[in-house]
């Protein structure tokens, strides 16, 4: 686990090939995404490492309900009982009314390269025993509720990676939490910098490209992606 403070109140945390973020207002915390199941201890530790207790978590915001972004949530709900918010359509995905996630066939196709084999091995260890994880308490929040959370968050619908994928903007500090709508790196990518994930991960590729284009117009100078390094930008490019 590595923690980087990227603005006055935002901490970006790197876990097992995936990121989560913490927004602190000094007394409470908003957590954005929650790593793989195997990252649970690190997610909890990251809260204390920035000077908070778990009970300071006001809410968890999910960009989308893939296993590498919801791993610590069951433990947090059990210990803290805070609300879990995501996009309106993504609530159904979090409750597993349907599943939009790379399957066995897609993972098998990655075994043809060394890069892919390493990613598959890491992923299988990270989700071991948690393939059926759901977030039954997931719900949506209106603009007023999000604005009242530490940081004062604005939700930005960015469908494509999943149908209900949602990015989040912290207008006061110009920080954009893009989840997997826009990343700066991934074990299966050879380049770094703002880009889409490989198409095998995206439910609707055309929609994913459009969401990335829309993010380019958002007033953000700091990009905190779901995968790859945070980046300081004049603006977010496609």
Rosetta silent file (secondary structure, phi, psi, omega in degrees, C-alpha in Angstrom):
SEQUENCE: XXXXXXXXXXXXXXXXXXXXXXXXXXXXXXXXXXXXXXXXXXXXXXXXXXXXXXXXXXXXXXXXXXXXXXXXXXXXXXXXXXXXXXXXXXXXXXXXXXXXXXXXXXXXXXXXXXXXXXXXXXXXXXXXXXXXXXXXXXXXXXXXXXXXXXXXXXXXXXXXXXXXXXXXXXXXXXXXXXXXXXXXXXXXXXXXXXXXXXXXXXXXXXXXXXXXXXXXXXXXXXXXXXXXXXXXXXXXXX
SCORE:     score description
SCORE:     0.000 S_00000001
   1 L     0.000  134.682  175.025    0.000    0.000    0.000 S_00000001
   2 E  -130.141  132.916 -179.687    1.208    3.479   -0.869 S_00000001
   3 E  -113.482  126.786  176.313   -0.529    6.698    0.202 S_00000001
   4 E  -122.579  126.501  173.270    0.013    9.977   -1.658 S_00000001
   5 E   -81.861  117.333 -173.171   -1.554   13.249   -0.596 S_00000001
   6 L  -104.988  -12.053  174.831   -2.547   14.834   -3.904 S_00000001
   7 L  -157.630 -175.123 -175.820   -4.364   17.953   -2.633 S_00000001
   8 L   -55.470  -39.833 -173.624   -5.250   19.606    0.655 S_00000001
   9 L  -119.994   -0.007 -172.836   -7.851   17.006    1.595 S_00000001
  10 E  -109.840  132.031  175.266   -7.362   14.102   -0.863 S_00000001
  11 E  -119.988  123.672  175.670   -5.235   11.023   -0.374 S_00000001
  12 E   -97.325  132.365 -175.352   -4.790    8.548   -3.230 S_00000001
  13 E  -121.324  127.995  177.665   -3.985    5.008   -2.109 S_00000001
  14 E   -99.621  124.659  177.276   -2.432    2.309   -4.309 S_00000001
  15 L  -112.744 -133.964 -178.523   -3.273   -1.284   -3.437 S_00000001
  16 L   -82.318   87.640 -179.999   -3.132   -4.510   -5.464 S_00000001
  17 L    58.681   23.050 -179.107   -3.087   -3.095   -9.016 S_00000001
  18 L  -154.120  156.584 -178.473   -5.968   -0.812   -8.036 S_00000001
  19 E  -117.439  155.180  163.696   -6.521    2.493   -6.243 S_00000001
  20 E  -135.440  172.395 -175.566   -8.927    3.931   -3.730 S_00000001
  21 E  -140.423  152.325  177.848   -9.093    7.461   -2.323 S_00000001
  22 E  -125.248  134.452  175.478   -9.818    9.226    0.946 S_00000001
  23 E  -118.760  118.845 -176.733  -11.178   12.741    1.340 S_00000001
  24 E  -112.499  134.540  172.412  -10.748   14.235    4.809 S_00000001
  25 L  -106.095   14.258  179.374  -12.301   17.405    6.165 S_00000001
  26 L   100.095  -34.778 -179.541  -10.422   17.014    9.443 S_00000001
  27 L  -116.777  -23.870 -178.560  -13.244   15.358   11.355 S_00000001
  28 L  -140.653  168.473 -173.063  -14.771   12.920    8.853 S_00000001
  29 E  -135.457  139.717  165.360  -13.774   10.966    5.758 S_00000001
  30 E  -105.730  128.755  176.690  -15.320   10.017    2.428 S_00000001
  31 E  -102.934  128.371  176.924  -13.909    6.805    0.955 S_00000001
  32 E  -110.454  113.490 -175.538  -14.042    6.386   -2.821 S_00000001
  33 L    66.457  168.904 -167.756  -13.830    2.722   -3.857 S_00000001
  34 L  -150.189   27.655  171.435  -12.430   -0.014   -1.645 S_00000001
  35 L    65.412 -175.915  173.828   -9.887   -2.216   -3.402 S_00000001
  36 L   -74.096  163.293  171.823   -9.889   -5.972   -3.880 S_00000001
  37 H   -52.813  -38.200 -179.620  -11.095   -8.301   -1.098 S_00000001
  38 H   -70.256  -13.126  178.213   -7.418   -9.007   -0.365 S_00000001
  39 H   -89.018    1.915 -171.729   -6.868   -5.256    0.156 S_00000001
  40 H   -54.060  -48.538 -178.968   -9.350   -5.069    3.044 S_00000001
  41 H   -61.274  -38.632  179.813   -6.743   -4.724    5.798 S_00000001
  42 H   -69.937  -36.628  176.678   -4.926   -2.040    3.820 S_00000001
  43 H   -60.213  -47.070  178.995   -8.137   -0.101    3.160 S_00000001
  44 H   -63.207  -42.376 -179.021   -8.837   -0.047    6.877 S_00000001
  45 H   -66.276  -32.714 -178.934   -5.227    0.833    7.690 S_00000001
  46 H   -63.180  -32.652  178.492   -5.207    3.692    5.178 S_00000001
  47 H   -65.305  -44.811 -179.488   -7.944    5.426    7.153 S_00000001
  48 H   -72.267  -30.586 -178.867   -5.924    5.297   10.363 S_00000001
  49 H   -65.612  -24.459  178.032   -2.703    6.228    8.563 S_00000001
  50 L   -97.498   13.436  171.463   -4.162    9.632    7.664 S_00000001
  51 L    94.103   18.493 -179.193   -5.153   10.248   11.277 S_00000001
  52 L  -118.270  166.868  169.711   -8.743    9.000   11.406 S_00000001
  53 L  -102.908  159.255  179.559  -10.718    6.199   12.992 S_00000001
  54 H   -57.958  -34.100 -178.980  -12.953    3.882   11.006 S_00000001
  55 H   -68.810   -7.854  175.750  -15.965    5.471   12.668 S_00000001
  56 H   -80.606   -9.969 -178.204  -15.003    8.753   10.967 S_00000001
  57 E   -71.046  115.656 -178.255  -16.040    7.324    7.577 S_00000001
  58 E   -80.746  -33.125 -179.418  -19.165    9.244    6.610 S_00000001
  59 E  -168.425  158.315  168.776  -19.840    7.236    3.448 S_00000001
  60 E  -111.185  130.555  174.011  -18.290    5.033    0.800 S_00000001
  61 E  -106.612  130.450  179.229  -18.769    6.059   -2.826 S_00000001
  62 L  -106.022  126.610  172.752  -18.399    3.328   -5.447 S_00000001
  63 L   -69.974  -39.036  177.512  -17.432    4.253   -8.995 S_00000001
  64 L  -165.882  165.729 -166.817  -18.601    0.779  -10.061 S_00000001
  65 L  -101.364   33.989  170.938  -19.190   -2.622   -8.537 S_00000001
  66 L   -73.531  154.080 -172.939  -16.317   -4.693   -9.896 S_00000001
  67 H   -60.895  -26.504 -179.820  -14.591   -6.852   -7.294 S_00000001
  68 H   -81.877    3.875  178.718  -11.429   -4.736   -7.347 S_00000001
  69 H  -123.655   -2.974 -177.350  -13.409   -1.674   -6.222 S_00000001
  70 H  -125.163    7.013 -167.130  -15.726   -3.093   -3.526 S_00000001
  71 L   -56.419  -41.059 -175.861  -13.500   -5.533   -1.635 S_00000001
  72 L   -88.558   -4.517 -172.075  -13.408   -3.896    1.809 S_00000001
  73 H   -64.322  -44.795  178.352  -17.022   -2.745    1.851 S_00000001
  74 H   -55.225  -41.754  178.377  -18.606   -5.772    3.591 S_00000001
  75 H   -65.687  -42.562  179.491  -16.123   -5.428    6.458 S_00000001
  76 H   -65.200  -40.762  178.068  -16.653   -1.673    6.678 S_00000001
  77 H   -62.815  -40.550  179.788  -20.430   -2.023    6.690 S_00000001
  78 H   -65.612  -40.096 -174.711  -20.168   -4.599    9.472 S_00000001
  79 H   -86.459  -34.653 -173.012  -17.828   -2.461   11.593 S_00000001
  80 L  -111.342  -42.173 -179.347  -19.051    1.056   10.830 S_00000001
  81 L    78.248   20.613 -179.104  -22.466    0.776    9.190 S_00000001
  82 L   -73.490  159.788  177.670  -21.918    3.836    6.993 S_00000001
  83 E   -70.347  153.345  177.121  -23.982    4.326    3.805 S_00000001
  84 E  -121.940  116.791 -175.054  -22.665    3.035    0.481 S_00000001
  85 E  -113.182  147.171  172.873  -23.547    5.185   -2.517 S_00000001
  86 L  -156.029 -177.426  179.223  -23.145    4.637   -6.242 S_00000001
  87 L   -63.893  155.455 -174.667  -24.863    5.531   -9.494 S_00000001
  88 H   -56.280  -47.151  179.480  -28.559    4.732   -9.807 S_00000001
  89 H   -72.403  -31.902 -178.120  -28.051    1.947  -12.357 S_00000001
  90 H   -69.801  -19.269  173.845  -24.908    0.692  -10.618 S_00000001
  91 H   -56.937  -43.320  179.477  -26.973   -0.060   -7.507 S_00000001
  92 H   -64.157  -38.079  177.995  -28.491   -2.970   -9.421 S_00000001
  93 H   -67.363  -42.443  179.685  -25.043   -4.141  -10.434 S_00000001
  94 H   -62.293  -31.849  178.522  -23.750   -3.900   -6.839 S_00000001
  95 L   -87.662    1.782  177.852  -26.656   -6.062   -5.701 S_00000001
  96 L    59.063   39.817  166.242  -25.854   -8.496   -8.534 S_00000001
  97 L   -68.410  -22.057  169.612  -29.189   -8.263  -10.247 S_00000001
  98 L  -155.352  169.389 -178.434  -26.858   -8.681  -13.216 S_00000001
  99 L  -131.590  126.753  174.420  -23.078   -8.919  -13.704 S_00000001
 100 L  -122.693   85.298 -175.850  -20.886   -6.919  -16.082 S_00000001
 101 L  -151.177  147.867  178.390  -17.380   -8.124  -15.357 S_00000001
 102 L   -51.328  133.017 -178.105  -14.632   -9.940  -17.249 S_00000001
 103 L  -102.146 -171.660 -176.836  -15.404  -13.657  -17.207 S_00000001
 104 H   -60.225  -41.974 -178.416  -13.395  -16.845  -17.365 S_00000001
 105 H   -63.264  -42.231  179.240  -13.066  -16.743  -21.162 S_00000001
 106 H   -64.203  -38.270  178.940  -11.732  -13.185  -21.078 S_00000001
 107 H   -70.189  -38.402  178.770   -9.203  -14.083  -18.402 S_00000001
 108 H   -60.787  -35.472  179.888   -8.072  -17.176  -20.293 S_00000001
 109 H   -65.780  -20.302  179.791   -7.302  -15.009  -23.309 S_00000001
 110 H   -80.011   -9.607 -175.060   -4.823  -13.043  -21.189 S_00000001
 111 H   -77.809    0.572 -178.005   -2.683  -16.149  -20.600 S_00000001
 112 H   -82.430   -9.890  179.186   -0.995  -15.797  -23.984 S_00000001
 113 L  -128.169  155.900  176.748    1.477  -13.166  -22.690 S_00000001
 114 H   -62.476  -39.565  177.905    3.695  -12.929  -19.648 S_00000001
 115 H   -59.880  -44.015 -179.388    2.068   -9.622  -18.718 S_00000001
 116 H   -68.000  -40.550  179.939   -1.352  -11.249  -18.892 S_00000001
 117 H   -63.159  -40.196  178.201   -0.339  -14.314  -16.912 S_00000001
 118 H   -64.425  -41.965  179.886    1.011  -12.154  -14.103 S_00000001
 119 H   -63.580  -43.634  179.351   -2.187  -10.095  -14.022 S_00000001
 120 H   -61.210  -44.016 -179.626   -4.382  -13.222  -13.916 S_00000001
 121 H   -62.203  -45.386  178.459   -2.316  -14.717  -11.080 S_00000001
 122 H   -61.509  -42.713 -176.556   -2.505  -11.500   -9.034 S_00000001
 123 H   -66.317  -44.676 -179.144   -6.237  -11.182   -9.670 S_00000001
 124 H   -62.247  -38.064  176.476   -7.101  -14.747   -8.700 S_00000001
 125 H   -67.086  -37.715 -174.986   -5.230  -14.348   -5.417 S_00000001
 126 H   -71.678  -25.772 -178.386   -6.912  -11.004   -4.754 S_00000001
 127 H  -107.838    2.875 -174.070  -10.467  -12.322   -5.204 S_00000001
 128 L   -50.048  122.236  177.491   -9.965  -15.806   -3.763 S_00000001
 129 L    82.887    0.898 -174.758  -13.122  -16.918   -1.950 S_00000001
 130 L  -126.446   20.823 -175.508  -15.063  -13.738   -2.761 S_00000001
 131 L   -60.363  -31.291 -178.329  -16.298  -14.268   -6.299 S_00000001
 132 L   -92.604   16.406 -177.146  -19.936  -14.025   -5.180 S_00000001
 133 L   -59.976  135.951  173.558  -19.511  -10.777   -3.207 S_00000001
 134 L  -132.201  164.785  177.205  -22.449   -8.368   -3.340 S_00000001
 135 L  -120.816   83.102 -174.459  -23.223   -5.015   -1.711 S_00000001
 136 L   -66.235  -20.643 -179.262  -26.858   -5.341   -0.582 S_00000001
 137 L   -89.202   -0.011 -178.285  -26.829   -1.956    1.189 S_00000001
 138 E   -59.853  139.238  178.753  -25.804   -0.018   -1.928 S_00000001
 139 E  -149.098  174.645  177.603  -28.069    2.897   -2.720 S_00000001
 140 L  -103.392  160.264 -179.586  -28.020    6.146   -4.651 S_00000001
 141 L  -129.388  144.234  177.557  -27.647    9.642   -3.231 S_00000001
 142 L   -80.692  172.488 -175.244  -29.031   12.952   -4.416 S_00000001
 143 H   -60.940  -36.589 -179.160  -26.855   15.990   -5.104 S_00000001
 144 H   -65.885  -41.295  179.511  -27.563   17.527   -1.704 S_00000001
 145 H   -63.985  -44.899  179.777  -26.461   14.376    0.147 S_00000001
 146 H   -64.812  -39.342 -179.377  -23.216   14.140   -1.841 S_00000001
 147 H   -65.619  -25.090 -178.691  -22.474   17.828   -1.349 S_00000001
 148 L   -83.609  -10.938  179.128  -22.784   17.394    2.417 S_00000001
 149 L   -74.515  158.299  174.987  -20.110   14.678    2.541 S_00000001
 150 L   -50.216  124.654 -178.142  -16.487   15.524    3.389 S_00000001
 151 L   102.236  -30.685 -176.859  -15.142   17.287    0.324 S_00000001
 152 L    68.894   80.290 -168.775  -18.490   18.236   -1.157 S_00000001
 153 E   -91.801  146.206  170.974  -18.734   15.729   -3.988 S_00000001
 154 E  -118.507  128.608  178.417  -20.413   16.012   -7.398 S_00000001
 155 E   -84.607  145.233 -177.454  -21.289   12.787   -9.208 S_00000001
 156 E  -130.255  100.642  179.237  -20.470   12.487  -12.914 S_00000001
 157 E   -58.911  127.718 -178.889  -22.227    9.652  -14.778 S_00000001
 158 L  -138.325   65.250 -178.022  -19.654    7.891  -16.983 S_00000001
 159 L   -67.187  157.501  178.005  -21.261    4.729  -18.379 S_00000001
 160 L   139.284  -60.678  174.190  -19.381    2.348  -20.624 S_00000001
 161 L   -59.662  -47.338  162.398  -16.996    0.413  -18.423 S_00000001
 162 L  -132.663  165.014 -176.170  -20.215   -0.653  -16.698 S_00000001
 163 L   -64.048  -30.635 -177.172  -23.700    0.617  -17.430 S_00000001
 164 L  -110.441   15.973 -177.202  -23.878    2.580  -14.189 S_00000001
 165 L   -54.482  136.181 -178.821  -20.240    3.646  -13.800 S_00000001
 166 E  -132.029  128.747  170.810  -19.988    6.986  -11.991 S_00000001
 167 E   -94.594  168.795 -178.043  -16.991    9.270  -11.586 S_00000001
 168 E  -135.577  142.579 -178.042  -16.790   11.905   -8.854 S_00000001
 169 E  -120.576  135.137  173.551  -15.557   15.485   -8.847 S_00000001
 170 E  -105.804   89.548 -171.362  -14.263   17.529   -5.933 S_00000001
 171 L   -60.855  -34.607 -174.643  -14.848   21.041   -7.320 S_00000001
 172 L   -64.264  -25.543 -178.608  -13.217   22.914   -4.444 S_00000001
 173 L  -122.780    4.560  176.399   -9.821   21.339   -5.180 S_00000001
 174 L    65.035   36.647 -178.692  -10.223   20.386   -8.824 S_00000001
 175 E  -107.018  129.280  178.606   -9.826   16.656   -8.225 S_00000001
 176 E  -111.743  121.393  176.296  -11.492   14.138  -10.535 S_00000001
 177 E   -98.697  102.096 -168.096  -11.940   10.550   -9.335 S_00000001
 178 E   -93.538   -4.237 -177.545  -12.398    8.735  -12.627 S_00000001
 179 E    54.183 -130.181  179.575  -12.601    5.127  -11.477 S_00000001
 180 L  -104.938   12.070  174.087  -12.184    2.952  -14.574 S_00000001
 181 L   -73.406  -25.559  178.887  -13.721    5.456  -16.989 S_00000001
 182 L  -154.318  121.926 -178.843  -10.224    6.891  -17.424 S_00000001
 183 E  -122.009  168.137  176.913   -7.018    5.310  -16.135 S_00000001
 184 L  -116.676    0.339  178.837   -3.318    6.174  -16.332 S_00000001
 185 L   178.568  162.843  177.762   -1.950    2.643  -16.221 S_00000001
 186 L  -170.154  150.287  179.113   -2.766   -1.039  -15.750 S_00000001
 187 L   -55.891  -24.659  179.530   -0.773   -4.289  -15.780 S_00000001
 188 L   -92.415   -3.488  178.561   -2.236   -5.101  -19.229 S_00000001
 189 L   -98.968  144.945  178.578   -1.393   -1.677  -20.694 S_00000001
 190 L   -95.107  -20.032 -178.661    1.998   -0.840  -22.165 S_00000001
 191 L  -108.884  160.833  173.113    1.608    2.948  -22.035 S_00000001
 192 L  -115.680  167.293 -175.907    0.927    5.371  -19.217 S_00000001
 193 L   107.546  161.553 -175.604   -1.160    8.517  -19.244 S_00000001
 194 L   -56.167  125.738 -176.890   -4.935    9.084  -19.450 S_00000001
 195 E  -166.646  170.175  173.364   -6.559    6.329  -21.505 S_00000001
 196 L   -81.426  156.136  168.326   -9.251    3.658  -21.538 S_00000001
 197 L   -68.004  160.951  173.784   -8.737    0.220  -20.114 S_00000001
 198 L   -53.132  147.862 -172.133   -8.367   -2.607  -22.669 S_00000001
 199 H   -61.000  -23.266  179.582  -11.682   -3.332  -24.359 S_00000001
 200 H   -60.048  -21.570 -177.891  -12.015   -6.728  -22.664 S_00000001
 201 H   -92.001  -14.279 -170.981  -12.916   -4.830  -19.483 S_00000001
 202 L   -98.924  128.134  179.612  -15.523   -2.472  -20.970 S_00000001
 203 L   -66.609  -40.018 -179.004  -19.174   -3.445  -21.216 S_00000001
 204 L  -135.677  100.374 -173.240  -19.875   -0.872  -23.960 S_00000001
 205 H   -63.371  -44.095 -179.353  -16.735    0.328  -25.724 S_00000001
 206 H   -61.911  -41.298  179.038  -18.392    3.121  -27.714 S_00000001
 207 H   -67.434  -36.183  178.054  -20.052    4.465  -24.573 S_00000001
 208 H   -63.021  -41.287  177.179  -16.745    4.244  -22.698 S_00000001
 209 H   -63.726  -40.686  179.521  -15.076    6.425  -25.346 S_00000001
 210 H   -65.952  -40.301  178.429  -17.868    8.976  -25.118 S_00000001
 211 H   -63.879  -40.759  177.499  -17.619    9.108  -21.315 S_00000001
 212 H   -62.555  -40.149  177.661  -13.856    9.653  -21.547 S_00000001
 213 H   -62.486  -41.429  179.489  -14.478   12.488  -24.016 S_00000001
 214 H   -65.640  -36.294  178.806  -16.987   14.069  -21.637 S_00000001
 215 H   -63.309  -28.855 -179.612  -14.522   13.864  -18.756 S_00000001
 216 L   -60.332  -24.056 -179.230  -12.093   15.928  -20.816 S_00000001
 217 L   -91.266   -0.514 -178.751  -14.397   18.909  -20.362 S_00000001
 218 L   -78.359  143.016 -176.974  -14.562   18.704  -16.595 S_00000001
 219 L   -79.277   75.767 -177.856  -12.773   21.469  -14.619 S_00000001
 220 L  -129.453  138.392  176.583  -10.165   19.268  -12.979 S_00000001
 221 L  -109.098   -8.468  179.091   -6.424   19.719  -12.571 S_00000001
 222 E  -130.985  125.555  178.515   -5.760   16.475  -10.688 S_00000001
 223 E  -105.923  123.340  174.097   -6.800   13.059  -11.933 S_00000001
 224 E  -114.488   98.979 -175.138   -7.131   10.195   -9.441 S_00000001
 225 E   -88.261  169.743  176.119   -7.860    7.088  -11.534 S_00000001
 226 L   -74.124  -23.254  178.262   -8.908    3.611  -10.505 S_00000001
 227 L  -141.589  139.931 -179.143   -5.681    2.228  -11.973 S_00000001
 228 L    96.017  179.103 -175.301   -2.333    3.910  -12.514 S_00000001
 229 L   -79.410  144.965  168.272   -0.694    6.948  -10.976 S_00000001
 230 L   -59.826  150.458 -178.225   -2.533   10.143  -10.011 S_00000001
 231 E  -134.592  139.666  171.528   -1.694   12.907  -12.456 S_00000001
 232 E   -92.613  123.836 -173.110   -1.539   16.670  -12.273 S_00000001
 233 L  -132.684  151.032  169.802   -3.022   18.019  -15.489 S_00000001
 234 L   -65.474  -42.214  170.579   -3.935   21.317  -17.023 S_00000001
 235 L  -157.028  164.685 -179.842   -7.094   19.508  -17.972 S_00000001
 236 L   -80.704  123.301  178.412   -8.102   15.905  -18.444 S_00000001
 237 L   -97.208  155.949  178.058   -7.436   14.755  -21.997 S_00000001
 238 L   -64.459    0.000    0.000   -9.137   11.945  -23.814 S_00000001
